[in-house]
């Protein structure tokens, strides 16, 4: 078995990675930054893109060279070529909706590659629908849903445990989660944050793009609008700020500790390496499984149902039915 960290084919839809559009959400920022840092820090020689259309593949390819800082070959994996993911080892989606790809993989060797998704949130409609489908999807022990916080993992695990109990009560058989729930933070680029020029440019870029005023009043209004549901102990917060403002040594020690913690646990290099190690462990789990979990590769998954038919109107009593002849 190859002990090198795994590569991944990115499931790519351009709109999910585009931070230039007006209705910006956190998932788009996280996805764009993850792709940037994967190209920059993964150390892989070739990047792979699984996408529906050639224009989306071109959108994937266009920024890779600037992200990586050097030419980086890319390969398009078309929807009809899903088995081409097998030598890459992982099909990776920067989102929780991986059920569809589990059904597609059913037509090939189930052990051929791992599916890996990631969830940044659990509360919006998209995430709830996607998480709901995972419990009954054809996911395996070598698949994973990355959670960016321990709190997210705890919430998702509780959801699956309770839903498993409901399904067991309904169908009379145990239903258990098969896939892994590793915790890997989103991460930040510590080098960019400590470069004053880059940090200042980043602070100006997003507010300017989305019409957020740069002065204190504008920031306060933005913070107020986005923090409606957060409860704060105002007295305790004021006391902490007062102590921090009056203690130079405390500020220095906290800053140094925060910088060290960020470098060791949240820097993009650490996050990318962790994701690739996870891919290797999933690859090893798949290789150790028997072929009994395979479906017939020649038969796509088709669900057959029987639909009873009946007359739209009742038959009058005066009409008799009898066999001809």
C-alpha positions as CSV (number, residue, x, y, z in Angstrom):
1,X,0.0,0.0,0.0
2,X,1.3,3.5,-1.0
3,X,2.0,5.4,2.2
4,X,2.0,8.8,0.6
5,X,-0.7,11.3,1.5
6,X,-3.7,11.0,-0.8
7,X,-4.6,13.3,-3.7
8,X,-8.2,14.2,-4.4
9,X,-10.4,15.1,-7.3
10,X,-12.4,18.2,-6.5
11,X,-16.1,18.2,-7.3
12,X,-16.3,21.7,-8.8
13,X,-19.2,24.1,-9.5
14,X,-17.8,27.6,-10.3
15,X,-20.5,29.5,-8.4
16,X,-19.7,27.7,-5.1
17,X,-16.1,29.1,-5.3
18,X,-16.9,32.6,-6.5
19,X,-16.4,35.4,-4.0
20,X,-16.9,38.1,-6.5
21,X,-20.7,37.9,-6.6
22,X,-23.0,40.1,-4.5
23,X,-24.7,37.5,-2.3
24,X,-21.6,36.2,-0.6
25,X,-21.8,33.5,2.0
26,X,-19.2,31.9,4.2
27,X,-19.1,28.6,2.2
28,X,-17.9,30.4,-0.9
29,X,-15.0,32.1,1.0
30,X,-14.0,28.9,2.7
31,X,-14.1,26.9,-0.6
32,X,-12.1,29.5,-2.5
33,X,-9.5,29.7,0.2
34,X,-9.3,25.9,0.6
35,X,-8.7,25.4,-3.1
36,X,-6.1,28.2,-3.1
37,X,-4.1,26.7,-0.2
38,X,-4.5,23.1,-1.5
39,X,-2.8,24.2,-4.7
40,X,-0.2,26.1,-2.8
41,X,0.7,23.7,0.1
42,X,-0.3,20.2,-0.9
43,X,2.8,19.4,-2.9
44,X,1.0,17.4,-5.5
45,X,2.1,17.5,-9.1
46,X,-1.3,17.4,-10.8
47,X,-4.8,18.6,-9.8
48,X,-8.0,16.8,-10.8
49,X,-11.4,18.3,-11.3
50,X,-14.7,16.4,-11.5
51,X,-17.3,18.7,-13.1
52,X,-20.3,18.6,-15.3
53,X,-19.2,21.0,-18.0
54,X,-16.0,22.2,-19.8
55,X,-16.6,25.8,-18.8
56,X,-16.6,24.9,-15.2
57,X,-13.4,22.9,-15.7
58,X,-11.9,26.0,-17.3
59,X,-13.0,28.1,-14.3
60,X,-11.2,25.6,-12.1
61,X,-8.0,25.6,-14.1
62,X,-7.7,29.4,-14.6
63,X,-6.6,30.4,-11.1
64,X,-4.6,27.3,-10.2
65,X,-1.3,28.5,-11.6
66,X,-1.6,31.8,-9.6
67,X,-2.6,29.9,-6.5
68,X,0.3,27.5,-6.8
69,X,2.8,30.1,-7.9
70,X,4.0,27.8,-10.7
71,X,2.5,25.9,-13.7
72,X,0.3,23.1,-12.4
73,X,-1.2,20.5,-14.8
74,X,-4.9,19.8,-14.3
75,X,-7.1,17.0,-15.5
76,X,-10.9,17.1,-16.2
77,X,-12.9,14.0,-15.0
78,X,-16.2,14.0,-16.8
79,X,-19.4,12.6,-15.2
80,X,-19.2,9.6,-17.5
81,X,-15.6,8.9,-16.3
82,X,-16.2,8.5,-12.6
83,X,-14.1,5.3,-12.4
84,X,-11.1,7.6,-13.3
85,X,-11.2,8.7,-9.7
86,X,-9.9,5.3,-8.5
87,X,-6.1,5.9,-8.9
88,X,-6.6,9.4,-7.3
89,X,-8.2,7.7,-4.2
90,X,-10.7,10.4,-3.1
91,X,-13.6,12.4,-4.6
92,X,-13.8,15.5,-2.5
93,X,-16.7,18.0,-2.2
94,X,-16.4,21.2,-0.2
95,X,-19.9,20.7,1.1
96,X,-22.0,18.0,2.8
97,X,-24.1,16.8,-0.2
98,X,-22.2,13.7,-1.2
99,X,-25.2,11.3,-1.4
100,X,-25.6,11.6,-5.2
101,X,-22.0,10.5,-5.7
102,X,-22.4,7.5,-3.5
103,X,-25.2,6.3,-5.8
104,X,-23.0,6.9,-8.8
105,X,-20.1,5.0,-7.3
106,X,-22.4,2.0,-6.8
107,X,-22.0,1.2,-10.5
108,X,-18.3,0.6,-10.0
109,X,-16.0,-1.0,-7.4
110,X,-17.2,0.4,-4.0
111,X,-13.7,0.2,-2.7
112,X,-12.3,2.1,-5.7
113,X,-12.2,5.5,-4.0
114,X,-13.4,7.3,-1.0
115,X,-16.0,10.1,-0.8
116,X,-15.2,13.0,1.4
117,X,-17.4,16.0,2.1
118,X,-17.2,18.9,4.5
119,X,-19.8,20.8,6.5
120,X,-19.2,24.4,7.6
121,X,-22.7,24.8,9.0
122,X,-25.6,22.7,10.1
123,X,-28.5,25.2,10.4
124,X,-29.4,26.4,6.9
125,X,-31.9,24.5,4.7
126,X,-29.2,23.2,2.3
127,X,-27.1,21.7,5.1
128,X,-30.0,20.2,6.9
129,X,-31.3,18.5,3.7
130,X,-27.8,17.2,2.8
131,X,-27.2,15.9,6.3
132,X,-30.6,14.2,6.3
133,X,-29.7,12.2,3.2
134,X,-26.4,10.9,4.5
135,X,-28.0,8.4,6.9
136,X,-29.6,6.4,4.2
137,X,-27.0,7.0,1.4
138,X,-24.8,4.2,0.2
139,X,-21.8,5.5,2.1
140,X,-19.1,3.2,3.4
141,X,-16.6,3.0,6.3
142,X,-13.9,4.6,4.0
143,X,-16.0,7.7,3.4
144,X,-16.0,10.8,5.6
145,X,-17.8,14.0,6.4
146,X,-15.3,16.5,7.7
147,X,-16.6,18.7,10.6
148,X,-14.9,22.0,11.1
149,X,-15.6,22.2,14.8
150,X,-16.1,19.6,17.6
151,X,-19.5,21.2,18.3
152,X,-20.5,20.5,14.7
153,X,-19.4,16.9,15.0
154,X,-21.3,16.5,18.3
155,X,-24.4,17.9,16.7
156,X,-24.2,15.8,13.6
157,X,-23.5,12.6,15.6
158,X,-26.5,13.3,17.8
159,X,-28.6,13.8,14.7
160,X,-27.6,10.5,13.2
161,X,-27.9,8.6,16.5
162,X,-31.5,9.8,16.9
163,X,-32.4,9.3,13.3
164,X,-30.9,5.8,13.4
165,X,-33.2,5.0,16.3
166,X,-36.2,6.2,14.4
167,X,-35.3,4.2,11.3
168,X,-34.7,1.1,13.4
169,X,-38.1,1.5,15.1
170,X,-39.8,1.9,11.7
171,X,-38.0,-0.9,9.7
172,X,-37.2,-3.3,12.5
173,X,-33.4,-3.5,11.9
174,X,-30.4,-1.5,13.2
175,X,-29.4,1.5,11.2
176,X,-25.9,2.8,12.0
177,X,-23.7,5.5,10.5
178,X,-21.0,3.9,8.4
179,X,-18.8,6.9,7.5
180,X,-16.3,8.8,9.6
181,X,-16.7,12.2,11.2
182,X,-13.2,13.7,11.5
183,X,-12.7,17.2,13.0
184,X,-10.5,19.4,10.8
185,X,-10.6,23.2,11.2
186,X,-11.1,25.5,8.2
187,X,-7.7,27.0,8.9
188,X,-6.1,30.3,8.0
189,X,-3.0,31.4,6.1
190,X,-0.8,32.6,9.0
191,X,1.8,34.1,6.7
192,X,-0.7,36.3,5.0
193,X,-2.2,37.4,8.4
194,X,1.3,38.4,9.7
195,X,2.2,40.3,6.5
196,X,1.0,43.9,7.3
197,X,0.5,44.8,3.7
198,X,-1.5,41.7,2.8
199,X,-3.5,41.9,6.0
200,X,-4.5,45.5,5.3
201,X,-5.4,44.7,1.7
202,X,-7.6,41.8,2.9
203,X,-9.3,44.1,5.5
204,X,-10.2,46.5,2.7
205,X,-11.2,44.0,0.0
206,X,-14.3,42.4,1.5
207,X,-15.9,45.6,2.9
208,X,-15.3,47.5,-0.3
209,X,-16.8,44.6,-2.4
210,X,-19.9,44.3,-0.3
211,X,-20.6,47.9,0.6
212,X,-19.6,47.8,4.3
213,X,-18.5,51.2,5.5
214,X,-14.8,51.3,6.6
215,X,-15.4,53.6,9.6
216,X,-16.2,52.5,13.2
217,X,-19.9,53.4,12.8
218,X,-20.2,51.3,9.7
219,X,-18.5,48.3,11.3
220,X,-20.6,48.6,14.4
221,X,-23.7,48.5,12.2
222,X,-22.5,45.5,10.3
223,X,-21.6,43.7,13.6
224,X,-25.0,44.5,15.0
225,X,-26.8,43.2,12.0
226,X,-24.9,39.9,12.0
227,X,-24.9,39.3,15.7
228,X,-28.6,39.4,16.6
229,X,-28.7,35.9,18.0
230,X,-25.6,36.1,20.2
231,X,-26.0,36.6,23.9
232,X,-23.1,38.4,25.7
233,X,-22.4,38.9,29.3
234,X,-21.8,42.6,28.9
235,X,-20.4,43.2,32.5
236,X,-17.9,40.3,32.2
237,X,-16.9,41.4,28.7
238,X,-16.3,45.0,29.9
239,X,-14.2,43.7,32.9
240,X,-12.1,41.5,30.5
241,X,-11.4,44.4,28.1
242,X,-10.5,46.7,31.0
243,X,-8.0,44.2,32.4
244,X,-6.5,43.6,28.9
245,X,-6.2,47.3,28.2
246,X,-4.3,47.9,31.4
247,X,-1.9,45.0,31.3
248,X,0.8,45.2,28.6
249,X,2.4,41.9,29.6
250,X,-0.9,40.1,29.5
251,X,-1.6,41.3,25.9
252,X,1.9,40.2,24.8
253,X,1.5,36.8,26.3
254,X,-1.9,36.2,24.9
255,X,-0.8,37.4,21.5
256,X,2.2,35.1,21.5
257,X,0.1,32.1,22.7
258,X,-2.5,32.8,20.0
259,X,0.1,33.1,17.3
260,X,1.6,29.8,18.4
261,X,-1.7,28.0,18.6
262,X,-2.7,29.3,15.1
263,X,0.5,28.1,13.6
264,X,0.3,24.6,15.2
265,X,-3.4,23.9,14.8
266,X,-5.0,26.2,12.2
267,X,-2.4,27.1,9.6
268,X,-3.4,26.0,6.1
269,X,-0.4,23.9,5.8
270,X,-1.4,21.9,8.9
271,X,-5.0,21.6,7.7
272,X,-4.1,20.5,4.1
273,X,-1.7,17.9,5.5
274,X,-4.4,16.6,7.9
275,X,-6.9,16.3,5.1
276,X,-4.4,14.4,2.9
277,X,-3.5,12.0,5.8
278,X,-7.2,11.4,6.3
279,X,-7.5,10.5,2.7
280,X,-4.7,8.0,3.1
281,X,-6.4,6.3,6.1
282,X,-9.6,6.1,4.2
283,X,-7.8,4.5,1.2
284,X,-6.3,1.9,3.6
285,X,-9.7,1.1,5.0
286,X,-11.1,0.6,1.5
287,X,-8.3,-1.7,0.5
288,X,-8.9,-3.9,3.5
289,X,-12.5,-4.6,2.7
290,X,-13.8,-7.6,0.8
291,X,-15.4,-7.4,-2.6
292,X,-18.7,-8.5,-1.1
293,X,-19.8,-4.9,-0.8
294,X,-19.7,-4.4,-4.6
295,X,-22.7,-4.0,-6.7
296,X,-22.9,-5.3,-10.2
297,X,-21.0,-2.7,-12.3
298,X,-23.2,-3.4,-15.3
299,X,-26.5,-2.5,-13.6
300,X,-27.1,1.1,-12.5
301,X,-29.1,1.5,-9.3
302,X,-32.8,1.6,-10.3
303,X,-35.6,1.7,-7.8
304,X,-38.8,-0.1,-8.9
305,X,-42.1,0.6,-7.4
306,X,-45.6,-0.8,-8.0
307,X,-48.3,1.8,-8.6
308,X,-51.9,0.5,-8.3
309,X,-54.4,1.7,-10.9
310,X,-58.1,2.1,-10.6
311,X,-61.0,3.7,-12.5
312,X,-61.4,7.4,-12.0
313,X,-65.2,6.9,-11.6
314,X,-67.1,4.1,-9.9
315,X,-68.8,1.5,-12.2
316,X,-72.6,1.8,-12.1
317,X,-74.4,-1.1,-10.6
318,X,-76.4,-1.6,-13.9
319,X,-73.2,-2.5,-15.7
320,X,-72.2,-6.1,-15.5
321,X,-68.7,-7.4,-16.2
322,X,-68.4,-10.9,-17.8
323,X,-65.8,-12.7,-19.7
324,X,-66.2,-12.6,-23.5
325,X,-67.2,-15.8,-25.1
